[in-house]
Amino acid sequence: MNKQENKFYQVAVIGGGVGGVSAALGAARAGAKTVLIEKSKEIGGTGIHSPVGLVCTYCDANDRPINRGVHEEYVPYIYRPNGPRYCQTYDEKDLLERYKTLLAAEENLTVLTDTAVSSVVKTGKRIKAVVTPSGLVTADVFIDSTAEGFLSAAAGATFEKGRPIDGIMQPATLTFRVDNVDFSAFDLDIKDPEWLTWENMEKMWAQMQPYFDDLHKRGATSNPREGILCFPDRFGTTLLFNQTCVRNVDSTSEASVAEARIEGEKQVHEFWAAVKEHPAFRNSGPIKISPRLGLREGRRIMGDYVLTAEDCLAEARFEDMVAACGYFIDVHDPDTGLAELIRIPGSGYYHIPYRCLIPRDLDNTLLGSRCISGTHEAHGSYRVMSSVSAIGQAAGVAAALSSRREGDVRKINAEWIRHELQKQNQFTEGPASPMPEKDA
């Protein structure tokens, strides 16, 4: 996927997950010469390499989409009448192909995979370049779209990790897929076009629950989870299980992640040995374990504003709004592994301000993934694919505009960002106006 590398760009996006892909598309479509740099051989991030198969909340309490833009291009089939009322799932292979197609269509965009950033070159509060195996890549503006906030941390930005009392992060998960599932054994009719209801999902989970309960009673698993969580693909052929729970993982430590992977695989095999006895799996197997551990949390880079759980639950509205989120506050307890989902009340969504995308210690860098500035609890809400895509797209647009203002991200008005986001079919609220010419 690599094109001929040009050493200088207006915008450099580091990290090729959904936030990075969205940031790169946002910047390129706003007219900036952009590079997307991903350390792995394949783009995609968590949604591709450790998928959960579910498109989390992207609408408000009245089923109005508040995450559109590039997200609608990734999963167009969910944007239909009454769509939010159903269990919306995706296939990671299909999603990856959509990413690749969209990126390849942008003339302003270069994609560099298998390219690890080892360090940064910095002057004062500005990143001048990033160091890669093939040399320096310089840019006017940099976007940190890494899930762990690697770029910003490498540049000396202030960050926090985990919960406030001890820094321990949410548990990780290792997902796996099972093919050739007989959904009729769950009393489900996949020929019914409306079969993917939440009621049917709960019916399916309830039928598998006794097998998992028995596993716990026998003391045959180290998995602290209590319930079943899995989602079918929309064609009714496979199930993707988000079933494991690995505690005390530091996503910023390769050694910690590698050790957690071993525990995750152990839990997968324990679980499958019990649940495969259900008649729905008589012709299933072998299981396909996801290539990466699913990490729910990383560094949170401290920005010009820190979003809190109180903001989320108060349906916060900000003058510098550039994105929105309607997903629950979903924090998996680091001690027990259990999750408590707290619904966003009233309208069902809150604003994410531009200030959360600006690292307080840097002048030409933006945050374009879940590493934005927020508390441990708020992070539990905006960390999902739908809202991260909106965050990334907003960061990309803001970076493109900033490249016309000496790369200073604080010289950009949120009204200008919203104007460009609206041109890119993204949901925004508040006044919007085009950025004036510099010498006007």
N, C-alpha and C positions, 0 to 999 in steps of 0.2 A: 504493500500500500504506500510505500515511501515514494515521494517524488524527488526531483533534483532539489537539494537543500540550498536555500538562499540564506546567508548568514544574518541578514537584517530584516526585521519585520516591524510593522507598526504595533501588532499585538501578538504576544506569545502566551499560549495557554498550556499550562503544565498539568497533565492528568487527563486520561482519555475515558473516564466513566461518563455517566449521563450528564453530569455537570459540565465536564470538559467538552463533550460533543456539543452540548447546547451553547456553551460560551463561544466555541469556535464558529458555529453557525451564526450566532447572533452578531459577532464581530465582523465576519466576512460579509454577511448580508448588509451590514451597515457601512460597507465600503472600505474596511481596513484590510491591508495585506496581513494575513494571519497565519500563524503556525500552531499546530496542535502536536504536543510532544507527549508520548506515552512510553513508559519504561517497558511494558510487556510487548510481546509479539503481536498481540491482538488488542484492539480497543474494546471498550464495553464496560469495564468496571464490575461492580457488585451485581448489577442487574443482569449481566450476561454470564459471569464466571462463578457467581454464587447466588443464583436467582431464587426468589421465593414464588415467582409465578403469578403474583397478584399485583394489579394496579391499584394502589391505595388511593384514598379519597382525593378527588380532584375537583369537587363541586362544593357549593355552599349548601346551607340547610334546605334550600328550595330547588336543589338539583341544577343550579346554574353553574356551568363550568367556570372555575376561577384559575385554572391552569390550562392554558390553550397553547398558542404559539407552536414551538417545535414539538412539544409533547403531543399535540394533536396529529402531527405528522408521524410520530413514532407508533402510536396505537390508534389509528383513525377509526377503527371498528367500534370503539367504546363511545364515540361521540354520536349518539343516536337518541331518539326520544325514549325516555325511561331508562336509558343506559345505566345511570348511576344506581338504580335500584337493584341491579343484578351484580353477582360476583364477577368482576371483570378480570380475566386472566390473560396472560400473554405467553408466547413461546420465545425463549431466548434466542434461538437460531433465526427466527423471523425478525426479531428486534435488531439483532446484529446486522442483518442484511439491510434493514432500513437505515441504520446508522451509516453504513458504508456508502449506500446509494446517495444519501443526502450530502455527505461530506465530499464525495467525488464530484458532485454537481457544482461545487463552488469554485469559481476560477480564482478567487482571492485567497484560497486556502491551501496550505501544504500540511500534510499529515506525516509525522515521523514516528513510527513505531519501533520497538526494540531499541529505544533511545533513552537511557537513564540519565537524569540530571544528577550530577554528583555534588555540585556546590554552586554558589552564586558569586558574582562579582558585584560589589556594592560600593556606592559612594554616598556618604551621608545617609539619607532616608530613601534613596533611590536604588533599585536594582538596575545595574547596567547590562548584565548578561547572565546567562546560565551556562554552566560548563557541562558539555556532553562528550561522549567518546570521540565524536568527529570534530570537536572544537567548540568555540563560543557561539552562542546564539544570542544576538542582541535584539532589543525591542524598545519601543517608546513606553509601552505599558505591558505589565505581566499579570496574568490571572492564575491564582492558585486554585486549581480545580482538583487537587488531590484530596482524597477522603480524610487523610491524616494531617492536612495542613503542612505538608513537608516543605514546600517552597518558602512559605512565610517564616516557619521556624528556622530554616537554614539562613534566612536573611536577618534573624535576630528579633523577630516579632514576638510580643508577649502572647502567651497562650495558656490555656488551662486544659486539664485532662480529667475525665471521670467526675464522680460526685464530689461535692465540696469537702466532705469530712476526711476523705482519705485518698482521693484520686482514682479509686477503682472504677473501671468502666463497666458498661452493661455487658452481660454475657454474649458470647459469640454463638453462631449456629453453623452447622454443616448440613446443607440440603442434599436431597437425592431424588432421582426420578425413577419411576417404575413404568414400563411400557405394557401394552396389551392387557389393560385393566378391563374387566367385565363389569361395567357399571350397572347392568341389569341385576347383578347380585346384590346391589345396594337398593334395589327397587327404584332405580332411576331410568328414565327413558330419554336417551340422548337424541332421539329423533324429534323430540319436542324442542322447537327453536328457543323456548324460554326455560330450558331445563336448568340453567346456571343461576338458580336463585339461592339466596342465603339459607332459606328453609331446607333446600335439598342438600346443601353443604353440611348443615347441622345433622341432618338425618344420616348422612354418610359417616360423619365423625362418630356419631353415637354408636353405630354398628361396629366400629373398630375399637372403641373405648374399652370393652371388657378384656380384649387381648393385651392391651397396655396395662390395665389395672392388674391383671394376673402377673405380668412381668414384674411389677413393683412388689406385689405380695410375696413373690418368690425371692425377692432381693437380687434379681438377675440383671439389674441395670444400674449404672451410676448416673443416669439422666434424672434430674430433679423435676422435669416438667410433669404436669399432671394430665393435660388434655391432648387431644389429637389436633393437628393443624396440617392440612394438605389441600392442594388445589388442583383441579383437572385442567388440562388444556381445553380450549374452546371447542375442539373437535371431538372430545370424548374418547380419547385413546390412551392418555397417560395421566399419572398423578405425580405431582411434585410435593414432597414432604419437607416441611420446615419443622422438624421434630426434635432436634437435639438442643442441648443447652450446655455450653462450656464456660465455666466461670473463671474469674481472675486472669483474663487475657489482656495483655497490653498490646494494642494494635500497632504501636510504634516500635515494637521490638520483634525482629524476625525470629529470634529464638523462642519467644513466648508464643507467637503465632504457630510456629512449627510444632511445638509441644501440644498446643491446643488442637491442632489438626489430628494428631494421633488419638486424643481423647474423643474427638468428634466422630472419627471412623469407628471407634469402639462402640459408641452409643448407637450409631447407624445400624451396625450388624446385630446388636442386641435387640433393637426395636424390630428390625425386619424379620428376624428369626421367629418372633412371636406373631406379628401382624400378618405375615404372609399366609397364615393358616386360614384367613378369611376366604370364602369361595370366590370373591372377586379377583383374587390373585392366582387362581389355579393355573393359568397359562402365562403368568407374568415372570419377568426376570430375564437376565440378571439385572440387578439394580445399577444405576449409574450415579455415582457420587460426584457432586460438583467439584470442579478443579480447584476452587479456592474456598477457604473458610469465610463465612459471612460475618463481617465485623460491623457491629451496630454503632460503634463510636470511635472517634479519634481525637486529635487535638481540636480545640475550639480556639480560633485566633481572636484575640481581644481587639475589638474595633472601636470606632468613634461612638457606637451605641451598642449596648449589650441587651439583646432580646431576652425577656424573662418569661417564666410560666404565667406570671400575673398578666403580662401583655397578651399572651395567647388566649387566656381564659376571659379577658376583658374585651375580646374582639378588637384589639388595638387598631386604630387608624392613624397613619402617619402622613405628614405633608410630603415627606420624601419617599413615599411608597414606590417600590419598583417590582414587587412580587407579592404573592398571597399564598396562604396555606390553610387548608381545611381539615388536615388529618388530626386525629386524636393526639393528646399527649400520651405517648406510649413508651414508658420507661420500664425496662426489664430489670428487676431488682438484682444488684450485683451479688447479694448474699443468697437469696432463695432461687433466683432465676425466674420467679413469677412476674407476670406483667399486669399492670393496672392501666386500663385504657380510660382516659378522661376525655369526654367529648367536648369540642369547642361549642359553647352555648350560643343561643340567639341566632345570629346570622350564620353561624357555623364556620367562620373563617376570620383570619386576622391578616394585617399587613406586615410585610417585611420591609423595613426602611433601607434606603441606600446606605446609610451610615453603618449598618451591620456588615456591609460588603467591603468596608474600607478598614484595613489594619491600622490601628492607631499609630504604629511606629513606622509606617511606610507611606511614601507619597505617590508612587507610580505603580502600585499593586492593588489588585482587587481580589476578593474571595468569590469563587464561583462553584462552590460545592457545599457539602454539609459542614465544612470547616468554618462557616461564617460565625460572626460574633454572637454568642448566646450562652445561656446557662445550660447546665446538664439536663434540666427538665425540659426546657424549650427545645433543645436539640432532639429530644425524644419525639417531637412532633414534626419538625421541618426536614428531618433526615431522609424522607422517602422520595422515590423517583419523581413523582409528579411535581412536588414543590422544588426539589433540587434542579429539575429541568428549567423551571421558571427563574430560580436564582442564577443558574448558569447563563441563561439567555440574557438576563438583565446585566450581568457582569460583562458579557461580551459586547453588548451595545454600549454600555458606559465606557468600556475600554476603547472602543473605536472612536467615540466622541472625544475622549481624553487625549487620544493620539493627535488630535488637532489643536490641543491646548497645552503644548509642551509636556504632555504625558502626566499632567497633574490631575489626579482623579478627584480632588476636592474643588476643582474649578468647574465641574459639571453640575448643572442644575437638573434635579429629578424630573422637571417638566420636559426637558429635552430628551431624557432617557425614555420617558413614557410615550412621547411622540413617536420615536423610532420603534418602540415595542409594539405600539398599535399598528404601525405599518407592517410589522411582522406577525400580526394576528394574535398578539398576546393580550390577556386581560389586564387592564390597569384601572385605577381610580384616581381622580384628582386632575387638575389642569394639565394640559399637554400643549407644547409649542415647539416648533423646530429650533434647533440651535442656530443662532445668528452667525454670520460670517465673522471671523476673528477681527477684521478691521472695520466692521460696520459701526 
